[in-house]
Every structure is written in C-alpha cells, then in structure tokens.
Amino acid sequence: MIKIGLLGLGTVGSGVYSILEKHSENLKSKIGTGLQIEKILVRDVSRQRDIDFDSGLLTDKAEDILDNPEIHLVVELIGGEEPAYQYILKALNNGKSVVTANKLLIAKYGQELMKLAAEKGVSLYFEASVAGGIPIIRPLRESFAANKIERIYGILNGTTNYILTKMTGEGQDLETALKEAQRLGYAESDPGSDISGADAAYKIAILSSLAYETVIDINDVHIEGIENIEPEDIEIARELGYLIKLLAISKFTADGVDIRVHPAFIPENHPLASVSDAYNAIYLHGDSVGDVMLYGQGAGRLPTASAVVADIIQAGKEIYYGSPDINGDIYKNVHKVMDISQVENSFYLRLQVKDKPGVLAKIAEVLGKNQVSLASVIQKHRQNPVVPIVLVTHQVKEENLQKSIAGFKNIGEIVAVNNIIRVEEL
Ligand SMILES: NC(=O)c1ccc[n+]([C@@H]2O[C@H](COP(=O)([O-])OP(=O)(O)OC[C@H]3O[C@@H](n4cnc5c(N)ncnc54)[C@H](OP(=O)(O)O)[C@@H]3O)[C@@H](O)[C@H]2O)c1
C-alpha cells in the first residue's frame, strides 16, 4: 500500500481526492498495490468543503505529514512560494517522493529540487504545473527524447485566451471580457499574473528548461501582457488575415534561447488560431518528429487532477518496485538567453497622425535610417483631424524598431503610437 500525504484540499486537491476514490480499483491494478490518503493538510480544518470525504484525515500541522514515517509520497497542492517550498524540501529530505502542480516553485527551484530528489533516491514530478490536463512534461522528458526540440509555441493561459476569444468573436472590450471570465470561474478575483503574462512565463520557462536541458531564469524571459490590446487591433488583425493570441514562445537559436511571452498576430489558418475559449495548446517542433500540437484544458479541478494522478501513479510504481526516477541531471546544459533587443520579428504598428501631406515620407525616412522596411501600409478612415495608420514591417531586429519609435518623437505630425504587436508567422 502506498501512503499519501496531501498538502491542500482546494480546487485541485479535492479533484485528486475524488479521482483516487472513484478509480481506486483501477489504479491499484495499474500500480500493483493500492493508494491510501493518510493525511490532508489544510489551513482551516473547520471550513465547510463541497466534497464527500473523511474529515478525520484533516490536519493543520504540516509535520503530521512531513515527519510521518508511514507516508511515502507527498502531493503538494497548496500553491505559491511559501510554505510550499519549505514543505517540499522537508518531504524530499525525509526521503519522500513528491508530486506538485506548483509552476512557480518548479520555474524558480526546479534544478535544486530535482538534484535533492536524486540525492535522496526519490522522485519529483510536476506534470500539472504546465497546461493543467495536457500531458507535456513527461512527453518532453520521454516521448520526444529522440529529438532536438527547436521551437515551442504555447497558449498556456486560459484566462487570457478566453478574453481574447471574446474580444475577437463578440467585439467585447478587455474589461467586459474579463468580468465574464471571472463570472464563469475562468479568471481569479485577482487576475494580475494572467493578464500580465507572468503565469505563462513561468510555464514556458519550465518547458524550455526541459526541452533544452538547461536552467532558464524566469527573470530572463521577456514578458508583455494583453493590457494594451484594443478592439481596433483585433479588427485590423482580422482584416489582415490574423488573430491575436497571448503566445509563449521559445526558440533554440545559434544566438541563444529566444524566450518570450507577448500578444502576437498569428495566421488565422494556423492550428493554434483554432484554440479558443479557456483551452490551452502547445505546438512544438522536434528535428525528428516535426510539428506536434497538444490541445486540452489547461486548468480546472478534474483536468488538473488528472495530471496530478498520472504523476501519483508513476511515483507509486517507483516506490512499490523500489526504482526511483534517477535519470541524470536534466538541467545539464548551459545556454544563454537572448536579449529581446537582438530578436528579429515582423511588427504591426498602429499610429495616429495629423492629416497633413508628407507625413508618410517622414515616417519612411526614420524607418529607413534604422533598416526597417515595410511590408504594408494601411490608412484607416479619417477621424479629422487625425488619421489612424497601420504599418506592418518585414523582419527586423527589435532594437532597430525601438530606435525608430524613439525617432518618431521628432515627427510632430505623429500624435500617438497606439500599439506595437509582433507578427509571428509560426
Ligand atoms: N486551479 C487550477 O485550475 C490549477 C491548474 C493548474 C495548476 N494549479 C496549481 O495547483 C496548486 C493548487 O491550486 P488550487 O487552485 O487547488 O488552490 P486552492 O483552491 O487555493 O487550494 C489551496 C489549498 O491549500 C491549502 N493551503 C493554502 N495555504 C496553506 C498553508 N499555508 N498551510 C496549509 N494549507 C494551506 C488550502 O487550505 P484551506 O482549504 O483550508 O483554505 C487549500 O485547501 C497551485 O500550485 C496551482 O498553481 C491549479
């Protein structure tokens, strides 16, 4: 019998409890022995909970689990940095395998925790930390092991994908779409880290670390959120044959790892363009397998619990058969991360200019000086006395584009640079 200590009985913890109860016989036959939840740590043992469970299992003392020699496997579903980090350290140090869904901890301390697990001869699994129910961690470590992964594009945040879908399909503004996402339970009451792109950045950092077997410092990931996307940008994107998505991008290049999260124009006929509402997807390219897309629910009680239970089965087998997951240093390479100023992209620029002759020539001169060439120029309907102008550049180094934007300050006819969005041809 494998004895489990559950840290947390919230959204995901209660889903894990339910699946372990519902599928206990099936899981037993998969592992070779049964799984038993021995104790559950929560903050408030007296709180009413909306699942049927044995309340005698609850404790508010972490040591009841972490120092309990009967418990083989600790499943961390508290979230956040502390005390979750200290609890995982203690569990590993006490010779217990750990399963976690905590993206922040894995992005920040993945290497240290994996090393500690290996030293202690136990396993650490984190399938649910990226893209909820979509299996991507084990595929990256095992199924795609015969490949050099060259690029990963992810739609890794359900809240922002839901908002952009509503802005695109129903012409809603960001605020209205966000309120609806919160009403439906897709967005947290504080959606800051979703909207800002930080949540997706942790996830792409984890995927890149595994794909390139290196440590990616989250502080090196260039992050922009969807705060500035306006209905006008979405409408113009559609006219040009694109959709706007919050993309998490990671490319292995000769100049380093190009890793970033930002809104991007993507071609409307690309498979990622069909990923709508709160769904997530990962589209990657390996040198042997070619293009692969994985699609599914990136969050939610049961989809996330499905990934956690998959890890529990794996860890349970290893405990039962006495063969922990010791597969070398998965962060063994050193690769630098490219500075965003050196990354090349094509860009969409939406400007407002005074309706005067010669203004386009002045803009073209500034762009030309900075080696920025234009793929298209669109003048939208006049809104006297200003005219909205849309420019789409060819591929250009980001620093040259930024120099051009700085140069625009000397053109008195430019009233505003409303938005700048990268165009990813994928
Ligand atoms: N929700 C999702 O869809 C989803 C998707 C992917 C990954 N994840 C990850 O899964 C993890 C859990 O998320 P969740 O949504 O299930 O969180 P949640 O609903 O807020 O549940 C957190 C649980 O941890 C307990 N807890 C919190 N702080 C504690 C502390 N200091 N000591 C003891 N217990 C504490 C809470 O106790 P009380 O019940 O007493 O308050 C609660 O049971 C996070 O790492 C999250 O990023 C979640």
PDBQT file of the ligand as one rigid body, heavy atoms in Angstrom, charges set to zero:
ROOT
HETATM    1  N1  LIG A 501      -6.848  25.555 -10.047  1.00  0.00    +0.000 N 
HETATM    2  C1  LIG A 501      -6.366  25.150 -11.220  1.00  0.00    +0.000 C 
HETATM    3  O1  LIG A 501      -7.097  25.024 -12.213  1.00  0.00    +0.000 OA
HETATM    4  C2  LIG A 501      -4.900  24.824 -11.355  1.00  0.00    +0.000 A 
HETATM    5  C3  LIG A 501      -4.377  24.455 -12.601  1.00  0.00    +0.000 A 
HETATM    6  C4  LIG A 501      -3.034  24.094 -12.725  1.00  0.00    +0.000 A 
HETATM    7  C5  LIG A 501      -2.217  24.151 -11.612  1.00  0.00    +0.000 A 
HETATM    8  N2  LIG A 501      -2.745  24.579 -10.411  1.00  0.00    +0.000 N 
HETATM    9  C6  LIG A 501      -1.847  24.632  -9.275  1.00  0.00    +0.000 C 
HETATM   10  O2  LIG A 501      -2.314  23.736  -8.274  1.00  0.00    +0.000 OA
HETATM   11  C7  LIG A 501      -1.959  24.235  -6.984  1.00  0.00    +0.000 C 
HETATM   12  C8  LIG A 501      -3.229  24.291  -6.126  1.00  0.00    +0.000 C 
HETATM   13  O3  LIG A 501      -4.150  25.197  -6.719  1.00  0.00    +0.000 OA
HETATM   14  P1  LIG A 501      -5.689  25.274  -6.260  1.00  0.00    +0.000 P 
HETATM   15  O4  LIG A 501      -6.377  26.063  -7.310  1.00  0.00    +0.000 OA
HETATM   16  O5  LIG A 501      -6.176  23.929  -5.914  1.00  0.00    +0.000 OA
HETATM   17  O6  LIG A 501      -5.553  26.161  -4.913  1.00  0.00    +0.000 OA
HETATM   18  P2  LIG A 501      -6.685  26.454  -3.834  1.00  0.00    +0.000 P 
HETATM   19  O7  LIG A 501      -8.034  26.104  -4.358  1.00  0.00    +0.000 OA
HETATM   20  O8  LIG A 501      -6.453  27.847  -3.349  1.00  0.00    +0.000 OA
HETATM   21  O9  LIG A 501      -6.354  25.415  -2.649  1.00  0.00    +0.000 OA
HETATM   22  C9  LIG A 501      -5.234  25.566  -1.824  1.00  0.00    +0.000 C 
HETATM   23  C10 LIG A 501      -5.325  24.553  -0.679  1.00  0.00    +0.000 C 
HETATM   24  O10 LIG A 501      -4.132  24.657   0.083  1.00  0.00    +0.000 OA
HETATM   25  C11 LIG A 501      -4.455  24.922   1.457  1.00  0.00    +0.000 C 
HETATM   26  N3  LIG A 501      -3.487  25.868   1.969  1.00  0.00    +0.000 N 
HETATM   27  C12 LIG A 501      -3.177  27.096   1.476  1.00  0.00    +0.000 A 
HETATM   28  N4  LIG A 501      -2.212  27.659   2.200  1.00  0.00    +0.000 NA
HETATM   29  C13 LIG A 501      -1.902  26.780   3.171  1.00  0.00    +0.000 A 
HETATM   30  C14 LIG A 501      -0.982  26.800   4.246  1.00  0.00    +0.000 A 
HETATM   31  N5  LIG A 501      -0.187  27.838   4.483  1.00  0.00    +0.000 N 
HETATM   32  N6  LIG A 501      -0.940  25.712   5.063  1.00  0.00    +0.000 NA
HETATM   33  C15 LIG A 501      -1.750  24.662   4.857  1.00  0.00    +0.000 A 
HETATM   34  N7  LIG A 501      -2.633  24.588   3.851  1.00  0.00    +0.000 NA
HETATM   35  C16 LIG A 501      -2.713  25.643   3.030  1.00  0.00    +0.000 A 
HETATM   36  C17 LIG A 501      -5.851  25.500   1.465  1.00  0.00    +0.000 C 
HETATM   37  O11 LIG A 501      -6.456  25.227   2.708  1.00  0.00    +0.000 OA
HETATM   38  P3  LIG A 501      -7.981  25.663   3.044  1.00  0.00    +0.000 P 
HETATM   39  O12 LIG A 501      -8.831  24.770   2.165  1.00  0.00    +0.000 OA
HETATM   40  O13 LIG A 501      -8.175  25.397   4.482  1.00  0.00    +0.000 OA
HETATM   41  O14 LIG A 501      -8.074  27.115   2.666  1.00  0.00    +0.000 OA
HETATM   42  C18 LIG A 501      -6.487  24.778   0.283  1.00  0.00    +0.000 C 
HETATM   43  O15 LIG A 501      -7.033  23.556   0.696  1.00  0.00    +0.000 OA
HETATM   44  C19 LIG A 501      -1.281  25.591  -7.221  1.00  0.00    +0.000 C 
HETATM   45  O16 LIG A 501       0.118  25.404  -7.276  1.00  0.00    +0.000 OA
HETATM   46  C20 LIG A 501      -1.800  25.995  -8.584  1.00  0.00    +0.000 C 
HETATM   47  O17 LIG A 501      -0.924  26.877  -9.280  1.00  0.00    +0.000 OA
HETATM   48  C21 LIG A 501      -4.050  24.901 -10.259  1.00  0.00    +0.000 A 
ENDROOT
TORSDOF 0
